[in-house]
Amino acid sequence: MSKKQVEIDLDNIKPEEKLKYEIAEELGYLDKVMTTGWKSLTAKESGRIGGLITKRKNEQKKVISQ
């Protein structure tokens, strides 16, 4: 059985998803995600992405509330 490959249009995704892909690219995981999907990341890699998403969202809230 082969897994279904889904084409991802990075120019046509929700802002939350865009942030996730941007961070994956910064960390060097984007190629891995694009070829084998998010499930191919280790828990450590996924956690790092999630942590950076949270950090950036909190930074944006601080800027907005000032």
A tleap script that builds the chain and sets N, CA, C and O, in Angstrom:
source leaprc.protein.ff14SB
mol = sequence {
  NMET SER LYS LYS GLN VAL GLU ILE ASP LEU
  ASP ASN ILE LYS PRO GLU GLU LYS LEU LYS
  TYR GLU ILE ALA GLU GLU LEU GLY TYR LEU
  ASP LYS VAL MET THR THR GLY TRP LYS SER
  LEU THR ALA LYS GLU SER GLY ARG ILE GLY
  GLY LEU ILE THR LYS ARG LYS ASN GLU GLN
  LYS LYS VAL ILE SER CGLN
}
set mol.1.N position { 0.832 -1.184 0.000 }
set mol.1.CA position { 0.000 0.000 0.000 }
set mol.1.C position { 0.876 1.247 0.000 }
set mol.1.O position { 1.848 1.332 0.752 }
set mol.2.N position { 0.534 2.197 -0.833 }
set mol.2.CA position { 1.286 3.444 -0.837 }
set mol.2.C position { 0.434 4.550 -0.244 }
set mol.2.O position { -0.791 4.552 -0.368 }
set mol.3.N position { 1.102 5.479 0.396 }
set mol.3.CA position { 0.378 6.596 0.983 }
set mol.3.C position { 0.034 7.597 -0.105 }
set mol.3.O position { 0.774 7.767 -1.075 }
set mol.4.N position { -1.074 8.239 0.070 }
set mol.4.CA position { -1.531 9.233 -0.890 }
set mol.4.C position { -0.721 10.517 -0.722 }
set mol.4.O position { -0.616 11.046 0.384 }
set mol.5.N position { -0.157 11.012 -1.803 }
set mol.5.CA position { 0.570 12.279 -1.761 }
set mol.5.C position { -0.417 13.413 -2.007 }
set mol.5.O position { -1.192 13.376 -2.963 }
set mol.6.N position { -0.385 14.403 -1.151 }
set mol.6.CA position { -1.266 15.550 -1.292 }
set mol.6.C position { -0.417 16.762 -1.637 }
set mol.6.O position { 0.518 17.102 -0.912 }
set mol.7.N position { -0.746 17.410 -2.745 }
set mol.7.CA position { -0.031 18.618 -3.140 }
set mol.7.C position { -0.458 19.758 -2.224 }
set mol.7.O position { -1.650 19.969 -2.001 }
set mol.8.N position { 0.504 20.483 -1.702 }
set mol.8.CA position { 0.232 21.594 -0.807 }
set mol.8.C position { 0.618 22.882 -1.513 }
set mol.8.O position { 1.765 23.060 -1.925 }
set mol.9.N position { -0.355 23.778 -1.648 }
set mol.9.CA position { -0.109 25.081 -2.263 }
set mol.9.C position { 0.215 26.063 -1.146 }
set mol.9.O position { -0.689 26.547 -0.464 }
set mol.10.N position { 1.490 26.359 -0.956 }
set mol.10.CA position { 1.923 27.226 0.137 }
set mol.10.C position { 1.427 28.661 -0.007 }
set mol.10.O position { 1.455 29.423 0.959 }
set mol.11.N position { 0.978 29.032 -1.190 }
set mol.11.CA position { 0.463 30.384 -1.397 }
set mol.11.C position { -1.029 30.480 -1.099 }
set mol.11.O position { -1.596 31.573 -1.110 }
set mol.12.N position { -1.664 29.351 -0.835 }
set mol.12.CA position { -3.117 29.338 -0.651 }
set mol.12.C position { -3.501 28.544 0.604 }
set mol.12.O position { -4.303 27.612 0.539 }
set mol.13.N position { -2.917 28.928 1.746 }
set mol.13.CA position { -3.222 28.253 3.009 }
set mol.13.C position { -3.588 29.286 4.071 }
set mol.13.O position { -3.300 30.473 3.916 }
set mol.14.N position { -4.221 28.832 5.146 }
set mol.14.CA position { -4.636 29.719 6.236 }
set mol.14.C position { -3.411 30.312 6.926 }
set mol.14.O position { -2.339 29.706 6.920 }
set mol.15.N position { -3.566 31.499 7.523 }
set mol.15.CA position { -2.432 32.140 8.209 }
set mol.15.C position { -1.784 31.266 9.288 }
set mol.15.O position { -0.562 31.268 9.432 }
set mol.16.N position { -2.599 30.516 10.050 }
set mol.16.CA position { -2.036 29.647 11.091 }
set mol.16.C position { -1.164 28.560 10.466 }
set mol.16.O position { -0.083 28.247 10.964 }
set mol.17.N position { -1.655 27.994 9.372 }
set mol.17.CA position { -0.899 26.959 8.665 }
set mol.17.C position { 0.366 27.547 8.046 }
set mol.17.O position { 1.419 26.909 8.043 }
set mol.18.N position { 0.255 28.750 7.529 }
set mol.18.CA position { 1.397 29.407 6.896 }
set mol.18.C position { 2.528 29.579 7.901 }
set mol.18.O position { 3.693 29.347 7.581 }
set mol.19.N position { 2.175 29.991 9.130 }
set mol.19.CA position { 3.174 30.155 10.184 }
set mol.19.C position { 3.877 28.824 10.466 }
set mol.19.O position { 5.094 28.788 10.643 }
set mol.20.N position { 3.115 27.746 10.509 }
set mol.20.CA position { 3.680 26.418 10.762 }
set mol.20.C position { 4.676 26.028 9.669 }
set mol.20.O position { 5.752 25.507 9.965 }
set mol.21.N position { 4.326 26.276 8.429 }
set mol.21.CA position { 5.227 25.958 7.318 }
set mol.21.C position { 6.460 26.862 7.316 }
set mol.21.O position { 7.562 26.413 6.999 }
set mol.22.N position { 6.273 28.142 7.671 }
set mol.22.CA position { 7.410 29.067 7.728 }
set mol.22.C position { 8.424 28.618 8.768 }
set mol.22.O position { 9.629 28.638 8.520 }
set mol.23.N position { 7.934 28.215 9.930 }
set mol.23.CA position { 8.824 27.757 10.990 }
set mol.23.C position { 9.509 26.456 10.584 }
set mol.23.O position { 10.701 26.278 10.836 }
set mol.24.N position { 8.774 25.559 9.968 }
set mol.24.CA position { 9.375 24.303 9.488 }
set mol.24.C position { 10.496 24.605 8.496 }
set mol.24.O position { 11.535 23.945 8.509 }
set mol.25.N position { 10.288 25.590 7.650 }
set mol.25.CA position { 11.320 25.966 6.683 }
set mol.25.C position { 12.550 26.542 7.396 }
set mol.25.O position { 13.684 26.203 7.056 }
set mol.26.N position { 12.323 27.406 8.377 }
set mol.26.CA position { 13.425 28.008 9.124 }
set mol.26.C position { 14.275 26.946 9.833 }
set mol.26.O position { 15.496 27.071 9.933 }
set mol.27.N position { 13.607 25.913 10.317 }
set mol.27.CA position { 14.314 24.856 11.044 }
set mol.27.C position { 14.899 23.788 10.118 }
set mol.27.O position { 15.597 22.882 10.576 }
set mol.28.N position { 14.618 23.892 8.831 }
set mol.28.CA position { 15.152 22.939 7.867 }
set mol.28.C position { 14.337 21.671 7.721 }
set mol.28.O position { 14.844 20.665 7.222 }
set mol.29.N position { 13.068 21.699 8.153 }
set mol.29.CA position { 12.209 20.519 8.081 }
set mol.29.C position { 11.249 20.544 6.893 }
set mol.29.O position { 10.559 19.555 6.646 }
set mol.30.N position { 11.192 21.642 6.160 }
set mol.30.CA position { 10.168 21.786 5.131 }
set mol.30.C position { 10.263 20.717 4.046 }
set mol.30.O position { 9.238 20.175 3.632 }
set mol.31.N position { 11.464 20.404 3.581 }
set mol.31.CA position { 11.607 19.378 2.542 }
set mol.31.C position { 11.065 18.035 3.023 }
set mol.31.O position { 10.377 17.330 2.284 }
set mol.32.N position { 11.383 17.692 4.264 }
set mol.32.CA position { 10.912 16.438 4.850 }
set mol.32.C position { 9.385 16.427 4.922 }
set mol.32.O position { 8.750 15.426 4.590 }
set mol.33.N position { 8.800 17.547 5.357 }
set mol.33.CA position { 7.339 17.646 5.469 }
set mol.33.C position { 6.682 17.560 4.101 }
set mol.33.O position { 5.661 16.889 3.943 }
set mol.34.N position { 7.254 18.229 3.117 }
set mol.34.CA position { 6.652 18.256 1.782 }
set mol.34.C position { 6.729 16.893 1.095 }
set mol.34.O position { 5.857 16.559 0.292 }
set mol.35.N position { 7.752 16.110 1.397 }
set mol.35.CA position { 7.878 14.816 0.726 }
set mol.35.C position { 7.169 13.689 1.473 }
set mol.35.O position { 6.579 12.807 0.850 }
set mol.36.N position { 7.225 13.715 2.807 }
set mol.36.CA position { 6.667 12.588 3.561 }
set mol.36.C position { 5.576 12.964 4.554 }
set mol.36.O position { 5.024 12.086 5.218 }
set mol.37.N position { 5.256 14.239 4.669 }
set mol.37.CA position { 4.152 14.667 5.531 }
set mol.37.C position { 4.575 14.982 6.955 }
set mol.37.O position { 5.697 14.688 7.369 }
set mol.38.N position { 3.658 15.582 7.691 }
set mol.38.CA position { 3.934 15.996 9.075 }
set mol.38.C position { 4.198 14.797 9.987 }
set mol.38.O position { 4.945 14.913 10.959 }
set mol.39.N position { 3.600 13.663 9.686 }
set mol.39.CA position { 3.773 12.475 10.537 }
set mol.39.C position { 5.200 11.956 10.535 }
set mol.39.O position { 5.583 11.189 11.418 }
set mol.40.N position { 5.988 12.367 9.553 }
set mol.40.CA position { 7.371 11.892 9.478 }
set mol.40.C position { 8.302 12.607 10.453 }
set mol.40.O position { 9.432 12.168 10.664 }
set mol.41.N position { 7.837 13.707 11.049 }
set mol.41.CA position { 8.668 14.429 12.008 }
set mol.41.C position { 8.717 13.683 13.338 }
set mol.41.O position { 7.760 13.012 13.724 }
set mol.42.N position { 9.837 13.811 14.026 }
set mol.42.CA position { 9.945 13.213 15.353 }
set mol.42.C position { 9.179 14.076 16.345 }
set mol.42.O position { 8.798 15.205 16.038 }
set mol.43.N position { 8.961 13.541 17.521 }
set mol.43.CA position { 8.273 14.304 18.568 }
set mol.43.C position { 9.068 15.562 18.915 }
set mol.43.O position { 8.488 16.618 19.168 }
set mol.44.N position { 10.370 15.449 18.927 }
set mol.44.CA position { 11.224 16.594 19.243 }
set mol.44.C position { 11.079 17.688 18.181 }
set mol.44.O position { 10.973 18.868 18.513 }
set mol.45.N position { 11.073 17.294 16.907 }
set mol.45.CA position { 10.931 18.257 15.814 }
set mol.45.C position { 9.559 18.936 15.859 }
set mol.45.O position { 9.455 20.152 15.699 }
set mol.46.N position { 8.516 18.144 16.078 }
set mol.46.CA position { 7.161 18.692 16.163 }
set mol.46.C position { 7.026 19.630 17.354 }
set mol.46.O position { 6.407 20.690 17.259 }
set mol.47.N position { 7.608 19.231 18.462 }
set mol.47.CA position { 7.568 20.060 19.672 }
set mol.47.C position { 8.281 21.383 19.478 }
set mol.47.O position { 7.829 22.416 19.972 }
set mol.48.N position { 9.379 21.359 18.772 }
set mol.48.CA position { 10.120 22.581 18.503 }
set mol.48.C position { 9.274 23.536 17.655 }
set mol.48.O position { 9.236 24.739 17.916 }
set mol.49.N position { 8.603 22.996 16.648 }
set mol.49.CA position { 7.729 23.821 15.810 }
set mol.49.C position { 6.588 24.390 16.651 }
set mol.49.O position { 6.295 25.583 16.580 }
set mol.50.N position { 5.950 23.542 17.439 }
set mol.50.CA position { 4.841 23.993 18.284 }
set mol.50.C position { 5.265 25.057 19.282 }
set mol.50.O position { 4.536 26.020 19.521 }
set mol.51.N position { 6.439 24.883 19.858 }
set mol.51.CA position { 6.951 25.865 20.812 }
set mol.51.C position { 7.194 27.211 20.161 }
set mol.51.O position { 6.883 28.250 20.744 }
set mol.52.N position { 7.745 27.203 18.960 }
set mol.52.CA position { 8.004 28.455 18.253 }
set mol.52.C position { 6.709 29.129 17.801 }
set mol.52.O position { 6.622 30.357 17.787 }
set mol.53.N position { 5.710 28.339 17.435 }
set mol.53.CA position { 4.404 28.908 17.076 }
set mol.53.C position { 3.826 29.635 18.287 }
set mol.53.O position { 3.368 30.772 18.170 }
set mol.54.N position { 3.846 28.992 19.435 }
set mol.54.CA position { 3.324 29.589 20.659 }
set mol.54.C position { 4.081 30.858 21.012 }
set mol.54.O position { 3.479 31.872 21.366 }
set mol.55.N position { 5.397 30.800 20.914 }
set mol.55.CA position { 6.226 31.958 21.231 }
set mol.55.C position { 5.881 33.140 20.334 }
set mol.55.O position { 5.740 34.266 20.812 }
set mol.56.N position { 5.746 32.890 19.043 }
set mol.56.CA position { 5.442 33.976 18.096 }
set mol.56.C position { 4.046 34.542 18.306 }
set mol.56.O position { 3.842 35.752 18.198 }
set mol.57.N position { 3.083 33.676 18.606 }
set mol.57.CA position { 1.729 34.163 18.863 }
set mol.57.C position { 1.714 35.046 20.114 }
set mol.57.O position { 1.037 36.074 20.138 }
set mol.58.N position { 2.458 34.650 21.152 }
set mol.58.CA position { 2.528 35.455 22.369 }
set mol.58.C position { 3.209 36.790 22.099 }
set mol.58.O position { 2.791 37.813 22.641 }
set mol.59.N position { 4.246 36.799 21.272 }
set mol.59.CA position { 4.928 38.041 20.919 }
set mol.59.C position { 3.985 38.964 20.158 }
set mol.59.O position { 3.991 40.175 20.378 }
set mol.60.N position { 3.178 38.404 19.266 }
set mol.60.CA position { 2.220 39.213 18.508 }
set mol.60.C position { 1.176 39.823 19.438 }
set mol.60.O position { 0.791 40.978 19.255 }
set mol.61.N position { 0.710 39.060 20.439 }
set mol.61.CA position { -0.264 39.576 21.403 }
set mol.61.C position { 0.326 40.742 22.183 }
set mol.61.O position { -0.361 41.734 22.424 }
set mol.62.N position { 1.608 40.632 22.585 }
set mol.62.CA position { 2.250 41.709 23.336 }
set mol.62.C position { 2.313 42.993 22.511 }
set mol.62.O position { 2.058 44.082 23.027 }
set mol.63.N position { 2.652 42.862 21.240 }
set mol.63.CA position { 2.767 44.023 20.345 }
set mol.63.C position { 1.396 44.682 20.174 }
set mol.63.O position { 1.284 45.908 20.193 }
set mol.64.N position { 0.367 43.869 20.009 }
set mol.64.CA position { -0.977 44.384 19.792 }
set mol.64.C position { -1.496 45.097 21.049 }
set mol.64.O position { -2.162 46.128 20.949 }
set mol.65.N position { -1.193 44.550 22.222 }
set mol.65.CA position { -1.729 45.113 23.471 }
set mol.65.C position { -0.978 46.360 23.934 }
set mol.65.O position { -1.426 47.024 24.869 }
set mol.66.N position { 0.133 46.689 23.317 }
set mol.66.CA position { 0.887 47.878 23.749 }
set mol.66.C position { 0.356 49.142 23.158 }
set mol.66.O position { 0.885 50.220 23.429 }
savepdb mol mol.pdb
quit
